[in-house]
Amino acid sequence: MNETVIEAIEKQLDAINAKLDRLDEAIRGTPGNGTKPGILIRLDRLEQDARRQGKLIWLIVGAAVTGLTSAIVMWITG
C-alpha cells in the first residue's frame, strides 16, 4: 500500500513539474534559439510600440498646431 501511495504522489509531482515547465516557457519563452518569445518579451514590445505611437501622435498634433498657427498669422498679416 505504501508503494502505491508513493507512486501516485510521484505521478502527481511529475504532472505538476510538467505544468510548471509549460508556464515557465510561456512566461520566459523558448530557451536557446528564441523563436518563440515569452509573455515578458511580448509585453515589453507592446510597451515600446505604445511609447512610439504616443510620440508620433504628439509630433502630428504639434505639426498641425504649427501649420494652423502659420495659416492664421498669414491670413491676419495678409
N, C-alpha and C positions, 0 to 999 in steps of 0.2 A: 504494500500500500504506500509506503514512503517513497519508493522509487517512482511510482506513477504520479504522485503529487509533485515530486521534483521535476519529472519530465514535463508535466503540464506547466509548471512555473517557467521552465526553460523555454518552452514554446511561446509562452506569453511574452517573456523578455525578448526573444528573437523578433516577435511581431512588433513590439514597441520599438526596438532598435531600428527595424526597417522603416517604420513610420517616422522616427526621428531623423533618419538619414534622408528621407524624402523631403521633410520640412527644411532641413539644413540646405539641401540642394536648391529648394525653391527660394530660400532667402538669399543665399550667397551666390548661387549659380553653379554651373558645371565646373568643377575644378580642372585646372590644366589648360585645356585649349580655349576656353572661354566662348564657345559657340552658343551657349545658352545662358544669357545674363540672368542674374537673380533679381529679386524684388528690389534690393537695395540699389543696384546699378540702374535699374529701370526708373525708380523713383528719382534718383539723382538727375537722370537725363530729363525727366519731366520738369523738375525744378529749374534746370538750366534753360530749357525751352521757354518756360514761363517768364524767367528774367529777361531773356532776349526779346520776347514778344512785348513785354512791358516797356523796354527801351525803345523798340520800334514804334509803339503807339505814341510815346512821348515825342519822338522825332517827327512823326507825321502831324501830331497836334501842333507842335512848335512851328513846323513849316507852314501849316495852314494859317496860324495866327499871324506869322510874319508876312505871308502873302496878302492876307486880308488887311493888315495894317498898312502895308505899302500901297495897296489899291485905294484905301481911304485917304491916305496922305496925298496921293497923286490926284485924286478926284477933288480934294479941297484946294490944292495949290493950282490945279488946272493946267 
